[in-house]
Structure formats: structure tokens, C-alpha cells
Amino acid sequence: MQQLLWIETLLKLAGGVSLLLAPGAIVRLLGLPASSPALWPRLLGAVLVGLAAATYIEGAWPGSRGLGLAGCIVINLAAAASIATVAALGGGAETRRGRVVLWLLVALLLLLVLFEIAEA
């Protein structure tokens, strides 16, 4: 379980810090629709950093009552469902690369959920 929590922490921290530091560049790189002030990528980045911190606390502090593996499963399922809904309705990306990135993210989140369920 510790290893899975570390993987979850590192993935969310990397995504969060990237979006916080370079939201415009990340949006262009992934082919996603841009917003003029880059507000939504920064907000998402902040949420991912918060989730990474919560996951770290759960994995690093014995007896912690933090996020936990069950919480990770629910968060990842909710994220996958919302991204899949946006992608399926065609509102998530204007380019083919953006659509591929969104569906790849859905697939990776669901794969992570399967590993988390197997570990739980």
C-alpha cells in the first residue's frame, strides 16, 4: 500500500506543480482549450498539490486518518468520470491531441483505481 500511495503522491504532485508554474504552456502542449487568465489550470494544479500532500500524509504518518486508499479510489473515479463526460460531449478539447490526452488520462486514472482496489 505504501508504494501505491507514493506513486499517487508523485503523479498528482507532478501534475499540480506543472499546472501551477506553467498553465498556458501545459494547456498548449496538451492541446486543451485555453482560458485567458489560465485560472482553471491553476485551480486544478492547486487541488492536485493538495491531494498529493494529503496522500503523502496518509503514507508517511503511521496511524494517520488522512485521505487513505479508499479516498484515492473515490477521487480518481470522480475525476475519470468527469473528464470522460466532458470528452464524450466534445467540450474538453478542440484538437485531436487534446482529445487523446483526455481519454488517455481517463484510462490511466481507471488503471490506477484498479491497482488501488486490488491493494485495498
C-alpha positions as CSV (number, residue, x, y, z in Angstrom):
1,M,0.0,0.0,0.0
2,Q,2.8,2.4,0.8
3,Q,4.3,2.1,-2.7
4,L,0.9,2.8,-4.3
5,L,0.4,5.9,-2.1
6,W,3.9,7.1,-3.1
7,I,3.0,6.7,-6.8
8,E,-0.3,8.5,-6.3
9,T,1.5,11.3,-4.5
10,L,4.2,11.8,-7.1
11,L,1.8,11.7,-10.1
12,K,-0.5,14.3,-8.5
13,L,2.3,16.5,-7.3
14,A,4.0,16.5,-10.8
15,G,0.7,17.4,-12.5
16,G,-0.1,20.0,-9.9
17,V,3.2,21.8,-9.9
18,S,3.3,21.8,-13.7
19,L,-0.1,23.4,-13.9
20,L,0.7,25.9,-11.2
21,L,4.0,27.0,-12.7
22,A,3.2,26.9,-16.4
23,P,-0.5,26.7,-17.0
24,G,-0.5,28.3,-20.5
25,A,2.3,26.1,-21.8
26,I,0.8,22.9,-20.4
27,V,-2.6,23.7,-22.0
28,R,-1.0,24.3,-25.4
29,L,1.3,21.2,-25.0
30,L,-1.7,19.0,-24.3
31,G,-4.0,20.6,-26.9
32,L,-6.6,21.7,-24.4
33,P,-8.8,24.8,-24.7
34,A,-7.1,27.9,-23.2
35,S,-8.6,30.4,-20.9
36,S,-7.3,33.9,-21.0
37,P,-6.2,34.2,-17.3
38,A,-5.3,30.5,-17.1
39,L,-7.5,30.3,-14.0
40,W,-8.8,26.7,-14.3
41,P,-5.3,25.1,-14.8
42,R,-4.0,26.9,-11.7
43,L,-7.0,25.9,-9.7
44,L,-6.7,22.3,-10.8
45,G,-3.0,22.5,-10.1
46,A,-3.7,23.7,-6.5
47,V,-6.1,20.8,-6.0
48,L,-3.6,18.3,-7.2
49,V,-0.9,19.6,-4.9
50,G,-3.4,19.4,-2.0
51,L,-4.2,15.8,-2.9
52,A,-0.6,15.0,-3.2
53,A,0.0,16.4,0.3
54,A,-2.9,14.5,1.7
55,T,-1.7,11.3,0.1
56,Y,1.8,11.9,1.5
57,I,0.5,12.4,5.0
58,E,-1.5,9.2,4.8
59,G,1.5,7.3,3.7
60,A,4.2,8.9,5.9
61,W,2.4,9.2,9.2
62,P,1.6,5.9,11.0
63,G,-1.9,5.8,12.3
64,S,-3.0,8.8,10.1
65,R,-6.6,9.3,9.5
66,G,-6.0,11.3,6.3
67,L,-7.1,10.6,2.8
68,G,-6.5,6.9,2.7
69,L,-6.6,4.5,-0.2
70,A,-10.4,4.4,-0.3
71,G,-10.4,8.2,-0.6
72,C,-7.9,8.0,-3.5
73,I,-10.2,5.5,-5.3
74,V,-13.2,7.7,-5.0
75,I,-11.3,10.9,-6.1
76,N,-9.8,9.1,-9.1
77,L,-13.2,7.6,-10.1
78,A,-14.8,11.0,-9.8
79,A,-12.0,12.6,-11.9
80,A,-12.2,9.9,-14.5
81,A,-16.0,10.2,-14.8
82,S,-16.0,14.0,-15.1
83,I,-13.1,14.0,-17.7
84,A,-14.8,11.2,-19.7
85,T,-18.1,13.1,-19.7
86,V,-16.5,16.3,-20.9
87,A,-14.5,14.4,-23.5
88,A,-17.6,12.4,-24.7
89,L,-19.6,15.6,-25.1
90,G,-16.9,17.2,-27.1
91,G,-16.3,20.1,-24.8
92,G,-12.9,19.1,-23.4
93,A,-10.6,19.7,-26.3
94,E,-10.5,21.4,-29.6
95,T,-7.7,19.3,-31.1
96,R,-7.2,15.6,-31.8
97,R,-4.1,15.7,-29.5
98,G,-6.3,17.2,-26.7
99,R,-8.9,14.5,-27.1
100,V,-6.3,11.8,-27.0
101,V,-4.8,13.3,-23.8
102,L,-8.2,13.4,-22.1
103,W,-9.0,9.8,-23.0
104,L,-5.5,8.7,-22.0
105,L,-5.9,10.5,-18.7
106,V,-9.3,8.7,-18.1
107,A,-7.6,5.3,-18.9
108,L,-4.7,6.0,-16.6
109,L,-6.9,7.0,-13.8
110,L,-9.1,3.9,-14.2
111,L,-5.9,1.7,-14.3
112,L,-4.7,3.4,-11.1
113,V,-8.1,2.7,-9.5
114,L,-7.8,-1.0,-10.4
115,F,-4.4,-1.2,-8.7
116,E,-5.8,0.7,-5.6
117,I,-8.8,-1.7,-5.4
118,A,-6.5,-4.7,-5.7
119,E,-4.4,-3.3,-2.8
120,A,-7.3,-2.3,-0.6
